[in-house]
Every structure is written in C-alpha cells, then in structure tokens.
C-alpha cells in the first residue's frame, strides 16, 4: 500500500456536499483535498450538443449514474426474508463523477418547513404525547431553522435559485408559498416561466379549492446569472433534459459548474478523481480517524491518505457504508431499538395521476427540471392531522419537466400496449398529456434501517449496503389521503381522461424510478445515544470526523432534500474553519 | 425501403454482395457458414440492407416478426422491420446493454417477486435468446407452428396471453421476458434517436409530434404555451446536427 503525507482535511466525495464544504474552507485559504470516485464531466458527450439530448444513453441506460455492476444495494422488506440485490439501479440514481448526483438533478430547490427540525416536539405538543406510535422513532435534529437561514440564503445565491418568496421576514407574500418559514431575502432570481400544465393546475387549485399554489423554487436559471463567486450560469432553454442529464447550457445549478471550477483555482485546494474510498482507519482508543484508504482507479493501487480531519460527503448510503464497515459508532439494532448507525433510513412516498386533454396543447417537451407549480396545503404538518391516523404529507404539483418520448410519455388507461391502436393513442395524446403528482414525506420506522449485507459484495470485495425498507402503514395511510386530495383537483381540471393513481403498492417496487431522495442512516441529533453525529455534524465517537449529506436527516419531509443538504454543508464548512482554529468538540 | 437479409428469401447472391461490401476482397471463410457473422458487417445505414450482429438468422426472423406484429405497417407508420426496430434490438443486445452493462451479476441468486426486478444470472443477450426460443417452442406446442408461422392476428393474441402470464406455466419466465426485456426494447426502438438504428426517418417522433433536437425553447415557452409547436411537424435528430 502506498502511504502519502498527512493532509489537514480530506473530504470523501466530490458532489454537492463536498463541494460546498470545500468552498467554505478554500475561501478562507484553508487546505482541502477532495477524493472523488468518478471523473470530470465537461469534455464528454454528456454535456455537449447534440449528444447531450440522447434519451437512450443518458436517461434509459443511466450514462451518468453509479454502475450497479460495480456497486449496488440489496433490499429486504422485512427481517424475515432474504435480501436481494437491486441488480439494476432504477428506483433511485446515485451519480458518480465530479458533481455527484447533483449533476443530474432536476433543480427543485425547497427549503424545509421550520418545525421539521423539532418535529417530535411539535407533534407531541399538537396531538398529545401518545400521538407518535412506538414504531416511529421520530426525533429532533438539534438544529433550528433560524440557524440555517443564512446558509439557505447563501446556497440560493450560489446556485442562482429562481422563485418567489412566500414569507419575507414574517410578512406573507402573494404568489409565494404561504407556508414557508420566514426568509430574510427574496430569491436571487424570479421564477421560471409557468407551463401550460402548471397554469391549468394553478387555475383549478385556486378557483375551485381556494388553495395557494406557487412556482417551485428552481435551480434552473431563467436568465444569465453571476453568483457571488463570479461563477456564471447560462439561461435555461427549457429543453426538458434536466433529471438524468448534465446541462449542456450550464443553466442548471450544479457543483460541476459552480463549485469545482472555482475551487480548482484556489490555492490549497486539490481534487483527486477516480479515487474510490474503501474505508477509514479508526483509532478507537483515541476516538480519531487516522487515515482514509482508497483505491486509485487509474493504477489499481491502494493508497493510504493520513489526515487530521475527515469529512464524509458521499451519497447517503455511501456514508452509512463507510461507518458500518469501519466499525465507527454502534450499529443500529431494530430488535432493541438501540444503536445508531443505519437508523432512520427514509425515502420519499410519491404518487401520480395522468391527465389527458383532447383539445389542449400541453407540449410536454417545453419545460425545465423544476418548471412545476406546487401547493403546500397538505405538506408535512401544515394541516391538522387529528383523527387522520398518520403523520406527514406532501406537496401536490403539476407542470412539465420532460417530454422525452421513451420514459415520459403517458397513455390513457386501457390503451393496448402495441399495434395500430397503441400507435394511434400515442399520436392522439402525446402533446396533450400531463400529470398531477404528489411528493410525500417518509417518517422513520423502527424496521427501516441500513446494515451491511452478509451475502453480497461490490466489485472491490466490500459488503453491499442492505436496505431494510418498505413503505409502512403510516406512509400508506398518508398516501391514501394525499392521493384523494390530488385526485379531487385532477378531476376538476376538465380533462378528457383522468388516469388511475400510481403510488406505492403492497411491496416496495424497485423497477421504476421513485426519486433519489433517500435519507438517513447517519443521523444528526443532540443525544449520542440516538444519533450518529452531533447537531454540528461531528461524529460522537470520532472527534475529527464529520458527516454531511442527506444521510444526516433524522427523517424525510415532503420537500426535496437538496437545498437542506446544501445549507448543512455550508454551515459545516464554517464550523470546520472554527474547528481548525481550535480543535475539539464543537458546540 | 430497407430489406431484410435474414428473411426467407435470402439467397447466395445477396450474401456474397453483403460480405464483399463488408470485408472488401477478403471474405473470411467462417462467414460462408454464417452469412451473418456480424462483426464483419458494417453498421446499417438508414437505408440499405438490414444486418444483424447478435442474433442469428432464425432469431432475427422471429424478432422481425415480433416487431411487425407490434408495429404493423398501417396508415400511421411503416412496419417495425422497415423502421429498423429489429435492428435496434439486435444492436442493443450486441452491445454494452446485452453484455450486462450496469447490471450486477454476482451471486447468490435468489428468485424474487416481480418488484425485486431482474434476479437471473444471465446477461440480457442470453436471457433474450432464452425467451425468444422459449416463445417459439411454446408456439409450436400450443399453436402448431413457430411464431413466424402464425397469422398476424394469432401472433398478436399470443403476445397478449404471454404478457399476461398465461404461458408462464409452459415456459417459465416468459412474461418477465416479454414485459421487462422485449417490451422495453421495443419501446426504445420506436422512440430513441434514430442514430441507434430504430425509429427510422424519425417516424415515431413525427407520429406523436416530438420535435427532438435542439430543444432550445426559452422563447417558445411563452409563444407556444398552449399552442401547437411548429417543430413537432419536422423533428430533428442527432444526425441532423452532426
């Protein structure tokens, strides 16, 4: 094994979290090394015309994604059944390469409702101490919205987020999300253009129901934009190739466009690509990480990189894998409910209702990743849950973000699957279809957790992460409720055909995309007995180890995770600067 | 329109012409035993002889029949074979997809429920072949002839039964083969960029009104909100910008 000189700060993962932590350090002139398992993206066909618009290569075959043949995950829905690998990664899509999964995101840029960070307290106060079932280990995060607000604000400015404020310093703003927590500043850019589908939805939701829909905050830049670092975004072309794609117009806020090119010019910053991290060397008695071990994929050589500080900023399940494999922190035990690593693995409960309008031109190909119109009346705890039998909720939304014809084409129920009638239905409905969707929360369940699979290994011989997961009763009841609400709106929109609701079924479905918003496993919290990292994201058992990403979420809300991931990473970067000045336990 | 090199009227002259086009003056002896020893043949142009790389002649004939049943020539489009759908499927099977790119193929193997997705040790090319032969043999047993011998209406009905799982007792996994491998390949063949060999002439993009490339719509978002988009009548593909 090759042993390198010690580095003051090694970050595992060159994605959104790693890039933002590195930015906060590099701007202070502090040295930082990022290890990324993939390569650079911006010379290849994935980010150039015409090859960027290739649905088969990038969307269907997942050209930017983690290669399941190298590393995947296993699933069992209960502890009584054997696990099976996700032999193809379809249900969620970890990225690889500089920028990580944030290269191929859609750009939905929600802040979370403020009460989410003390959700346990909130629900107990509102519904009584017995209102949270024993099998739902909801817990407070140990951080508050007000602490995060400056980091949210900075993230929005760095990524040029487009939107309309709904609550400016406590004053509700027309046109924005009236449920959002107070923000100090308006979004740095005005909202994207509304789509025809979004306009139809907005009109119905407002006039027929009195709801207050608003434009989704979007990291798709509606105009050329220069961020505080002088980094530029181009204007979005509404081409419908956001999710699963790199943006060829540099109009999507992504780390590979906004962070890493800037970082590469900072003294003391180093990015090493094609370095697959195998593990952390943990000195248990000292409570310190001594080194990061990685495989140099260009040489095949194993490398030991000693470090003074390590930051885990990999994909959700990668962070959990490295802690579990390194024996760092006590693994979660579902039988007793004790232990922490792997705990509170959550996902996102989603539903959709297709709509078909004979006489309306919805032109699904005109859209950006986040050109979506959203309503928050039934998200999280924005509504009274007394007597409903579940907690949580979601947003209801409509719009078009892609009309790509292989994967985004919808047909009315009952259409034959091939033949002349199938072709005719495609001709009749392609330009005239849309969907009303629900993106719902997923609260922790005692039996939903991550551990290492004893039977399956990756291409490097390391155990795969095993997801112990299903959508349990709380999420099923929540989706019953949300589907009913969404269906009422859908039915009032004047469609020629309203399709059936697609939603989580009796068994967790791995074959179709359900979103990449997997969270938890290395959760943050104020109590070392119930969390992996402190509210400052410092590992309870290893003072010089920090973990960041959606893996620290104590539960998942009905809002998308990315902006919160960004805010936590920026805050961690600031905390690390303090830590370097004065090492020790951060408070 | 494209002609098939593997249907029953393939003759010696066609074969020699194809081989000499591919290999110049030197025709490798092995090609004589297998007119479709694919690696020697050039990629098919949008117009010209149909060539196959992964599928043997009998296999390709069944696939041609399948795509012609699933996409018959009618007022909407030419036949599936004419649109290159069989060739698209062959190319995908011959390339990275067929060889198992992005597919975790380590054991142990544990058959699961449909929601677990693909759980077999075979790569997609081998599973495709297995299913294709299984379909053909099951047709012989149940319908008295191979799949290519069936009338279009009978073949269509067979596929409906297969897709619904009605033939799984006869041929294990046939519905999974159809629904999770053949059918997605068929849809991809119809709607992927023509650069991959299917969707010739952008026929399916024209049919539905998908404008294709370059998709720069910043102004169109307003101009064509709620109105037909003119580019839908004349879609552009990767090749049009290359």
Interface residues (C-beta under 8 A of the other chain):
Chain A: X49 X50 X51 X53 X54 X55 X56 X60 X61 X62 X65 X67 X68 X69 X72 X75 X82 X84 X85 X86 X87 X88 X89 X90 X193 X194 X195 X196 X199 X235 X236 X237 X238 X239 X240 X241 X360 X361 X362 X363 X365 X366 X371 X403 X405 X406 X409 X417 X418 X419 X420 X423 X424 X426 X427 X430 X431 X455 X456 X457 X505 X507 X508 X509 X510 X511
Chain B: X69 X70 X71 X72 X74 X76 X77 X96 X97 X100 X101 X102 X103 X104 X105 X106 X108 X110 X112 X113 X114 X115 X116 X117 X118 X119 X156 X159 X163 X180 X183 X186 X187 X188 X191 X192 X193 X195 X196 X204 X205 X207 X208 X209 X210 X211 X212 X213 X214 X215 X216 X217 X218 X220 X221 X222 X224 X225 X226 X227 X228 X229 X232 X237 X238 X240 X241 X242
